[in-house]
């Protein structure tokens, strides 16, 4: 099967937001060189768009299709839940050939939106799994459960090699939890009632050598500050404010993150000093551009599919003559 799981994701998840009837003949090609040409707006100060992953490389990505399950706050886990996770084994997140009706597609989109995890942050390290089930971890983070007893942003993933701990993809930024327990898919998560296990997430990122943003890149052996610098740098500027990140430690990062507005997420090619906005996806069908600074055209659902793939698994990290990754960094796509 020469199609990435991201292709399945970006086919299905947008149906929740577009609310239109879908059949297989309606599905645009996600990573299409013709559609990619002219899709990205040039970068200010450089007058060049970033490069993109070649089509043949995109469709050579490894297929990933696993269900995930919520992590519960200690003391709120249903009886037998942990034992069920140990024995259920890997299950498919999606079974595309079973999707026959519009209702099937919408339910599949809901499942992807709720359950898709950040694969680069998966870990089967026993100490991290134990930490996610230990009340002391939550007390240290001052983290409280959601109204249903689950933990914001944390997921269990039964795999062929055992249960892994992971963290949410789509819903981490785009699912609002109201104080009364109401869920609002598409609304910015960071406007709602939630607390994050930030210390545990950072520890997993460091162990997996993953920069603190949702990209499939394993960084090299450079100091942590260089990871941050490569994530945010603007090398064509002589007075680039991000030069100071080169000496940041993980403790510096945590302190700076704690002071950021609403715990706003860091984005690859974003900036630690200018927090990213989690956009309201409700009504996105009528918008002509994606991102607050109009980085990408939005000509139809194919562009929304493309953008979901780009920001999650298909970032090429090059801008014209500027290459952002160290030679020993790895792509996890």
QUISUL-V871692 format. One line per field, one symbol per residue. ss: DSSP state (2 for helix, 1 for strand, 0 for the rest). phi: phi as a letter, one per 20 degrees, with the letter a starting at -180 (. if undefined). A space follows every 50 residues. Layout:
# QUISUL-V871692
ss=???
phi=???
This chain:
# QUISUL-V871692
ss=00002222222200222200000222000000222200010000000000 00002222000000000011110000000022222222000000022200 02222222222222201022201002222220002222222000000001 11111111100111111102222211100000111000222000000222 22222222010000001100000222222222000000002222222002 22222222202220000000000000000000022200110000011000 222222222222200001100110000001100
phi=.ebffgffgffegfffeelcfccffeffffddgffffnfefffgndlcef fcfggffgeegffcbcfccfedfgndffgmfffgffdfmfcffccgfeed dfffffffffffgfdgdegfefbdfgffffffddgfffffeledfffene dgndcecfdfdoedebcfegffdccedefenfdcfnefffedeacdefff ffffgffeldffbececefeeffgfffffffdfcfedfdfffgffgdfef ffffffffefgmmgfedgmdbfecgfeeffefnfgeeecdmfdlfcfcer fffffffgfgfebceelccleedeefgefcedf
